[in-house]
Amino acid sequence: MNIKVIQVGEKILGKNEDKAAENKKRLDTQKILTINIMSSPGAGKTSLIIATIKQLSEKYKIAVIEGDVASSVDAEKVSAAGIPVVQINTGGGCHLDAFMVEDGLNNLPLPNIDLLFIENVGNLICPNAYLLGEDVRLMISSTPEGDDKPYKYPAMFADSDVVILNKTDLQPHLDFNEKAFRKVVDGLNPDVILFPVSCKTGVGMQDWFGWLEGKIKEKKNK
Amino acid sequence: MHEASITESMLALALEKAIEAKARKIAGINLVVGELSGVVPDCVQFYFDFISKNTLAEGAKLNFETKPIQIRCRKCSIVFTPSDHKWVCPECSETSVEITSGQECYMESLEVE
């Protein structure tokens, strides 16, 4: 049998990237600032979203796409805050992809949204490999996880625009070395913006809110 | 777990290219994956054997070329493979480094009949 070689040279996730570009275009047309929130489970994705809704929902129209392996507990928490929310259950899948986000967009009142949070599935291995159509890739790392996480998941830290260091209120009880953490994160990603915060006590949150408001306005005026 | 969706995307791409080339059968798929891509070849092969049944790609051999992690020191620009989990430049001890290789995940070529 004659074997013929066909050169391909295409990314396996190329179709996802095309769909992400389509989503981005749609969100740009509506001038919606879109933030993809990634972290390990329990680092504070939902807490950050809820604290931000409490602070900014009187000034801006916020919506959320909730990705979860199963259940709708996070969506219920957000919905209780009076915000449009779409739940996507990945059915065991460990990340959101651009096709799932497209479904989410189809179920949101896009003309009435200024800020969209996409809460990714809690996982540090692969969500960064899937573009969704976001403006900002945000990663949360929390102090109980340890200051060595950037060494273990370098790609996540290198691919993020913003890193939120959450649960700083627990620092006195932990061996977490913020200086060492910052050094590695800055080393991997010199352009990163890092906000040390406690979603629980509110310490540091004003800096995050201020930065976010600036980005919402920037997108509106584009 | 993400190998399931990567394998689906990979199979879809392979079938698309094989049909374009009017191939009757896919004998081999040559893939390049970086050490940082989080893709486990054995796991892809496991899913592939299952989902490629009754397609042009049934029985195809998956060949993986693994790309090692390479990083470039932002201070002295040398490129190196980190030997341990501390990513420090072996020349100048700088910790500011850029990942230059290891995140790849693409299909290089197909072998078809």
HADDOCK unambig.tbl for C-alpha pairs under 7 A between the chains (distance, minus, plus):
assign (segid A and resid 1 and name CA) (segid B and resid 113 and name CA) 6.76 0.50 0.50
assign (segid A and resid 2 and name CA) (segid B and resid 113 and name CA) 5.79 0.50 0.50
assign (segid A and resid 3 and name CA) (segid B and resid 111 and name CA) 6.22 0.50 0.50
assign (segid A and resid 3 and name CA) (segid B and resid 112 and name CA) 5.51 0.50 0.50
assign (segid A and resid 3 and name CA) (segid B and resid 113 and name CA) 4.91 0.50 0.50
assign (segid A and resid 4 and name CA) (segid B and resid 111 and name CA) 5.63 0.50 0.50
assign (segid A and resid 4 and name CA) (segid B and resid 112 and name CA) 5.26 0.50 0.50
assign (segid A and resid 4 and name CA) (segid B and resid 113 and name CA) 6.15 0.50 0.50
assign (segid A and resid 5 and name CA) (segid B and resid 109 and name CA) 6.65 0.50 0.50
assign (segid A and resid 5 and name CA) (segid B and resid 110 and name CA) 5.59 0.50 0.50
assign (segid A and resid 5 and name CA) (segid B and resid 111 and name CA) 4.54 0.50 0.50
assign (segid A and resid 5 and name CA) (segid B and resid 112 and name CA) 6.27 0.50 0.50
assign (segid A and resid 6 and name CA) (segid B and resid 109 and name CA) 5.44 0.50 0.50
assign (segid A and resid 6 and name CA) (segid B and resid 110 and name CA) 5.07 0.50 0.50
assign (segid A and resid 6 and name CA) (segid B and resid 111 and name CA) 6.36 0.50 0.50
assign (segid A and resid 7 and name CA) (segid B and resid 108 and name CA) 6.27 0.50 0.50
assign (segid A and resid 7 and name CA) (segid B and resid 109 and name CA) 4.34 0.50 0.50
assign (segid A and resid 7 and name CA) (segid B and resid 110 and name CA) 6.53 0.50 0.50
assign (segid A and resid 8 and name CA) (segid B and resid 107 and name CA) 6.14 0.50 0.50
assign (segid A and resid 8 and name CA) (segid B and resid 108 and name CA) 5.32 0.50 0.50
assign (segid A and resid 8 and name CA) (segid B and resid 109 and name CA) 4.75 0.50 0.50
assign (segid A and resid 9 and name CA) (segid B and resid 106 and name CA) 6.62 0.50 0.50
assign (segid A and resid 9 and name CA) (segid B and resid 107 and name CA) 5.50 0.50 0.50
assign (segid A and resid 9 and name CA) (segid B and resid 108 and name CA) 4.49 0.50 0.50
assign (segid A and resid 9 and name CA) (segid B and resid 109 and name CA) 6.56 0.50 0.50
assign (segid A and resid 10 and name CA) (segid B and resid 106 and name CA) 5.55 0.50 0.50
assign (segid A and resid 10 and name CA) (segid B and resid 107 and name CA) 5.54 0.50 0.50
assign (segid A and resid 10 and name CA) (segid B and resid 108 and name CA) 6.94 0.50 0.50
assign (segid A and resid 11 and name CA) (segid B and resid 105 and name CA) 6.07 0.50 0.50
assign (segid A and resid 11 and name CA) (segid B and resid 106 and name CA) 4.07 0.50 0.50
assign (segid A and resid 11 and name CA) (segid B and resid 107 and name CA) 6.23 0.50 0.50
assign (segid A and resid 12 and name CA) (segid B and resid 9 and name CA) 6.13 0.50 0.50
assign (segid A and resid 12 and name CA) (segid B and resid 10 and name CA) 5.39 0.50 0.50
assign (segid A and resid 12 and name CA) (segid B and resid 105 and name CA) 6.11 0.50 0.50
assign (segid A and resid 12 and name CA) (segid B and resid 106 and name CA) 4.91 0.50 0.50
assign (segid A and resid 12 and name CA) (segid B and resid 107 and name CA) 6.28 0.50 0.50
assign (segid A and resid 13 and name CA) (segid B and resid 9 and name CA) 6.60 0.50 0.50
assign (segid A and resid 93 and name CA) (segid B and resid 1 and name CA) 6.51 0.50 0.50
assign (segid A and resid 93 and name CA) (segid B and resid 2 and name CA) 6.54 0.50 0.50
assign (segid A and resid 94 and name CA) (segid B and resid 1 and name CA) 6.43 0.50 0.50
assign (segid A and resid 94 and name CA) (segid B and resid 2 and name CA) 6.06 0.50 0.50
assign (segid A and resid 125 and name CA) (segid B and resid 38 and name CA) 6.32 0.50 0.50
assign (segid A and resid 126 and name CA) (segid B and resid 38 and name CA) 6.60 0.50 0.50
assign (segid A and resid 151 and name CA) (segid B and resid 85 and name CA) 6.09 0.50 0.50
assign (segid A and resid 151 and name CA) (segid B and resid 86 and name CA) 6.73 0.50 0.50
assign (segid A and resid 184 and name CA) (segid B and resid 95 and name CA) 6.80 0.50 0.50
assign (segid A and resid 186 and name CA) (segid B and resid 96 and name CA) 6.97 0.50 0.50
assign (segid A and resid 187 and name CA) (segid B and resid 95 and name CA) 5.50 0.50 0.50
assign (segid A and resid 187 and name CA) (segid B and resid 96 and name CA) 3.48 0.50 0.50
assign (segid A and resid 187 and name CA) (segid B and resid 97 and name CA) 5.57 0.50 0.50
assign (segid A and resid 188 and name CA) (segid B and resid 96 and name CA) 5.96 0.50 0.50
assign (segid A and resid 188 and name CA) (segid B and resid 97 and name CA) 5.44 0.50 0.50
assign (segid A and resid 188 and name CA) (segid B and resid 98 and name CA) 5.93 0.50 0.50
